[in-house]
Amino acid sequence: MEGVDISDGDPGFAILLTLLAGLATTIGAAIAFCVNTDDNRVFAICLGVSAGVMAYVSFSEILDMTNQSFQDANLSARSAFTFGTLTTFAGILLAMLVEFIGMKCFHRHAGEIVVSDAPEPEAQDMAGEKPLSKSERLNMLQMATFSGIAVALHNFPEGIATFISTMADPSFGPAMAFAIAMHNIPEGLAVAAPIKKATGSKCKAFFWAFVSGLSEPLGGLLGWLVLKDVLGPATYGIFYGLTAGIMIHISFKKMLPTALKYDPNNYYTSYSFFAGMALMAISLIAFRWA
């Protein structure tokens, strides 16, 4: 982004586009409301699709952005690849550490707030469904927490890129924002589905999907005010690498095992995982052609 002239752009229009792109996560939350996530098959499909989305975007886009950012920092291609790989595995280790600390904290306060054994009123209305155990609800909430953090981390630099690109070329901004919005929709589903499953609350699921999407306009706003002159390519490389690692951890350590728990014969999980990959691939192709 160095050397881009944004002095003549319309900041209001640029912020609006980043806001609309980011809040597409709420469309994903709405999809979670339209399906019965208390049906084990449906929930396994939701998790499989979400895992496919996160895995594909990590391996096909974010890792590439990591390596490119390090090359933009004047590193050789092999050095950039090495640093990109290291930061990605650092992200996986960071996610494992946060998971360990989070489980300790959750179990320490297991009798408080949303992790009590009694389901919320909205959850109790689901006829014929066995309430989740305390450990299952803890797992769902932790999965949602990781998903929200990863989506927010992913959206933040996207917000900066969308804002600055729109300021530099207003005709390009809408197409870029639309493409980003398309792959924010399944990311919103990844945040909302486990929250709805754990708490039975559509409001909480929608709220946290909304919050995860807010990092996009926040990134755009900070890009306008401060960060365009502060963050260098190497910082973006680290940022993207950590994000990729966290998303990979969520996909393979949390979402897929949980999906298979609700679909033990793997009738739906693998196919929904591939469908999620295809969905993200289509959105990324649209982004390339925007």
matplotlib code that plots the C-alpha trace (Angstrom):
import matplotlib.pyplot as plt

x = [0.0, 3.0, 2.9, -0.9, -2.4, -5.7, -5.8, -8.6, -10.8, -14.2, -13.6, -17.4, -17.9, -14.9, -16.0, -19.5, -18.2, -16.0, -19.0, -21.2, -18.5, -17.8, -21.4, -22.0, -21.1, -24.7, -26.1, -24.2, -25.8, -29.2, -28.5, -27.8, -31.3, -33.0, -31.8, -32.4, -28.9, -30.4, -30.7, -27.4, -27.1, -27.8, -25.3, -22.6, -23.2, -22.9, -19.6, -18.3, -19.0, -17.5, -14.4, -14.0, -14.3, -11.7, -9.3, -9.5, -9.1, -6.2, -4.2, -5.2, -5.3, -4.0, -0.7, -0.1, -0.7, 1.7, 4.5, 3.8, 3.9, 7.3, 8.6, 7.3, 9.5, 12.5, 13.0, 14.0, 11.3, 12.7, 13.2, 9.6, 8.3, 10.3, 9.0, 5.5, 5.7, 7.1, 4.4, 1.7, 2.8, 3.2, -0.5, -1.3, 0.7, -0.9, -4.4, -3.4, -2.1, -5.3, -7.4, -5.6, -5.9, -9.5, -10.5, -8.8, -10.8, -14.0, -13.8, -12.8, -16.0, -18.1, -21.0, -21.3, -23.2, -23.8, -22.2, -24.7, -26.3, -29.8, -30.4, -31.8, -35.6, -35.2, -33.2, -35.8, -38.4, -36.6, -38.9, -37.4, -33.7, -31.5, -29.8, -26.1, -23.9, -21.8, -18.6, -20.3, -21.5, -18.0, -16.6, -19.2, -18.5, -14.8, -15.2, -17.3, -14.7, -11.9, -13.9, -14.8, -11.2, -10.0, -12.7, -12.0, -8.2, -8.8, -11.3, -9.1, -6.4, -9.1, -10.8, -7.6, -7.1, -10.7, -10.7, -7.4, -8.2, -11.6, -9.9, -7.4, -9.9, -13.6, -14.7, -12.8, -14.0, -17.6, -16.4, -13.8, -16.2, -18.8, -16.2, -15.1, -18.7, -19.4, -16.7, -17.7, -21.1, -19.9, -17.4, -20.4, -22.0, -18.9, -19.3, -23.1, -23.8, -21.9, -23.1, -26.7, -26.1, -24.5, -26.9, -30.1, -30.0, -30.4, -29.7, -26.3, -25.4, -26.3, -24.5, -21.2, -21.3, -22.0, -19.1, -16.7, -17.7, -17.1, -13.4, -13.6, -14.8, -12.6, -9.7, -10.7, -11.1, -7.8, -6.3, -7.5, -6.5, -3.2, -2.1, -1.4, 1.6, 2.7, 2.3, 4.9, 4.7, 6.5, 3.8, 1.1, 3.0, 3.1, -0.6, -1.7, 0.5, -0.9, -4.4, -3.9, -2.5, -5.5, -8.0, -6.2, -6.3, -10.1, -10.8, -9.0, -8.8, -12.3, -14.8, -14.2, -13.9, -17.1, -18.9, -17.9, -19.1, -22.6, -22.1, -20.2, -20.7, -19.4, -22.5, -22.4, -19.2, -16.7, -19.1, -20.0, -16.3, -15.7, -18.7, -17.3, -14.0, -15.9, -18.0, -14.9, -13.1, -16.0, -15.9, -12.1, -12.4, -15.0, -12.6, -9.9, -12.2, -13.6]
y = [0.0, 2.2, 5.1, 5.0, 8.5, 8.6, 12.3, 12.9, 10.0, 10.1, 8.7, 8.4, 6.2, 4.1, 3.5, 2.7, 0.0, -1.6, -1.5, -3.3, -5.9, -6.6, -6.9, -9.6, -11.8, -11.2, -12.8, -15.9, -15.6, -15.3, -18.6, -20.2, -19.1, -20.5, -24.0, -26.3, -26.5, -28.7, -31.4, -33.2, -33.7, -30.0, -28.9, -31.3, -29.8, -26.3, -27.1, -29.0, -26.0, -23.6, -25.8, -26.0, -22.2, -21.5, -24.2, -23.2, -19.4, -20.1, -22.3, -20.6, -16.9, -16.0, -18.0, -16.4, -13.0, -13.8, -14.8, -11.8, -9.4, -10.7, -10.4, -6.8, -6.3, -6.9, -10.5, -13.1, -15.6, -18.4, -16.2, -15.0, -18.5, -19.5, -16.6, -17.2, -20.9, -20.0, -17.4, -19.8, -22.4, -19.7, -19.0, -22.7, -22.8, -19.5, -21.0, -24.1, -22.0, -19.9, -23.1, -24.5, -21.2, -20.9, -24.4, -23.7, -20.5, -22.1, -25.0, -22.7, -20.7, -23.5, -22.7, -19.1, -17.4, -19.4, -22.7, -23.9, -27.2, -25.7, -24.6, -21.2, -20.8, -20.6, -23.8, -25.5, -24.9, -27.2, -30.2, -33.7, -32.5, -33.7, -30.7, -30.4, -31.5, -28.9, -30.0, -30.0, -26.4, -25.4, -26.8, -25.0, -21.7, -22.1, -23.0, -19.8, -17.7, -19.0, -18.5, -14.9, -14.0, -15.5, -13.8, -10.5, -10.9, -11.8, -8.9, -6.2, -6.0, -6.6, -3.5, -1.5, -2.8, -2.1, 1.4, 2.5, 0.8, 2.7, 6.0, 5.5, 4.2, 4.6, 2.6, -0.5, -0.3, -1.6, -4.7, -5.4, -4.9, -7.2, -10.0, -9.7, -9.7, -12.9, -14.8, -13.1, -14.7, -18.3, -16.9, -15.4, -18.8, -20.3, -17.8, -18.0, -21.7, -23.0, -20.1, -20.9, -24.5, -23.9, -21.2, -21.6, -17.8, -16.3, -12.9, -13.9, -15.7, -12.7, -10.3, -12.0, -12.5, -8.8, -8.0, -10.2, -8.2, -4.9, -5.4, -4.7, -1.0, -0.6, -1.6, 0.8, 3.6, 3.0, 2.7, 6.2, 7.8, 6.1, 2.7, 3.5, 5.4, 3.0, -0.6, -2.0, -5.2, -7.3, -6.5, -7.5, -10.7, -11.6, -10.6, -12.8, -15.7, -15.8, -15.5, -18.5, -20.6, -19.8, -20.6, -23.9, -24.9, -24.1, -26.1, -29.3, -29.3, -27.9, -27.9, -31.1, -33.3, -31.7, -32.2, -35.9, -36.3, -35.3, -37.3, -40.4, -42.3, -39.3, -39.2, -35.4, -33.9, -34.7, -33.6, -30.4, -29.7, -29.9, -27.8, -25.1, -25.2, -24.8, -21.9, -20.1, -20.9, -19.3, -16.2, -15.9, -16.3, -13.6, -11.4, -12.0, -11.0, -8.0]
z = [0.0, 0.0, -2.4, -2.9, -3.1, -1.2, -0.6, -3.1, -2.1, -0.3, 3.2, 3.9, 0.8, 1.6, 5.2, 4.0, 1.7, 4.4, 6.8, 4.3, 3.4, 7.1, 8.2, 5.6, 8.5, 9.8, 6.7, 7.7, 11.1, 9.5, 7.6, 10.9, 12.1, 9.0, 9.6, 12.6, 14.1, 16.9, 14.2, 14.5, 10.7, 10.0, 12.6, 11.3, 7.8, 9.1, 10.8, 7.8, 5.5, 8.0, 8.3, 4.5, 4.2, 6.8, 5.6, 2.0, 2.6, 4.9, 2.4, -0.8, 0.1, 3.5, 3.2, -0.2, 1.3, 4.1, 1.7, -0.6, 2.4, 3.5, -0.1, -0.1, 2.9, 0.7, 1.7, -0.9, -2.0, 0.1, 3.2, 2.8, 2.5, 5.6, 7.7, 6.4, 7.4, 10.9, 11.6, 10.4, 12.9, 15.5, 14.9, 15.4, 18.7, 19.8, 19.2, 21.2, 24.1, 24.1, 23.9, 27.0, 29.0, 27.9, 29.0, 32.4, 32.8, 31.6, 34.0, 36.8, 36.3, 35.0, 37.3, 36.0, 33.1, 30.0, 30.8, 33.4, 32.7, 32.3, 28.7, 28.0, 27.5, 23.7, 23.7, 25.9, 23.2, 20.8, 21.1, 21.3, 21.5, 24.2, 26.0, 25.6, 28.4, 30.2, 28.4, 25.1, 25.6, 26.7, 23.5, 21.4, 23.1, 22.8, 19.1, 18.6, 20.5, 18.3, 15.1, 16.1, 16.9, 13.6, 11.5, 13.2, 12.6, 9.0, 8.4, 10.0, 7.3, 4.6, 5.9, 5.6, 2.0, 1.0, 2.4, 0.9, -2.5, -2.6, -1.7, -4.5, -7.1, -6.2, -9.2, -7.9, -4.4, -4.8, -6.7, -4.1, -1.2, -2.9, -3.3, 0.3, 1.5, -0.3, 1.6, 4.9, 4.7, 5.5, 8.0, 9.9, 9.8, 11.4, 14.3, 14.8, 14.4, 17.5, 19.6, 18.7, 19.4, 22.8, 24.1, 22.1, 21.7, 18.2, 19.7, 21.0, 17.8, 15.7, 18.1, 18.0, 14.2, 14.0, 16.3, 14.3, 11.2, 12.8, 12.6, 8.8, 9.1, 12.1, 10.1, 7.4, 9.9, 11.5, 8.0, 7.2, 10.5, 11.5, 10.2, 6.5, 7.7, 10.4, 9.4, 7.0, 4.8, 7.4, 10.0, 7.6, 6.9, 10.6, 11.0, 8.0, 9.1, 12.6, 11.3, 8.9, 11.8, 14.0, 11.2, 10.4, 14.1, 14.3, 11.1, 11.9, 15.7, 16.6, 13.8, 12.0, 15.1, 16.5, 13.2, 13.2, 16.7, 15.5, 12.3, 13.5, 10.2, 8.2, 5.9, 5.6, 7.1, 4.4, 1.6, 3.4, 4.0, 0.3, -0.4, 2.0, 0.1, -3.2, -1.9, -0.8, -4.1, -6.0, -3.9, -4.3, -8.1, -8.1, -6.2, -8.7, -11.6, -9.8]

ax = plt.figure().add_subplot(projection="3d")
ax.plot(x, y, z, "-o")
ax.set_aspect("equal")
plt.show()
